[in-house]
Amino acid sequence: MPTKQLTSREFNRNTGNAKTAANNGPVYITDRGKPSYVLLTFADYQRLAANRPSIIELLAEPSGAEEIGFHTPASSEIATPAEFD
């Protein structure tokens, strides 16, 4: 997938050129010589976003996790309330 790089100034002066270039691949937009933004077509964005797991999948207990030996020691310390003056 070919990429194109534009400065912020070039992007601001000719957004149509950037949009046309994004049809062929990502367009990197730089600020002071450093990449700061990427312009993608919406179809490319959807393709990238579709591969990400949902929050439900991220929080789901992995298979076999119940067999992990994790034991917390009992504390013999007694908590006392904080004193505020």
Beta strands, then each sheet from edge to edge (+ up, - down):
strand 1: 4-7
strand 2: 27-31
strand 3: 34-39
sheet 1: 1+ 2+ 3-
end
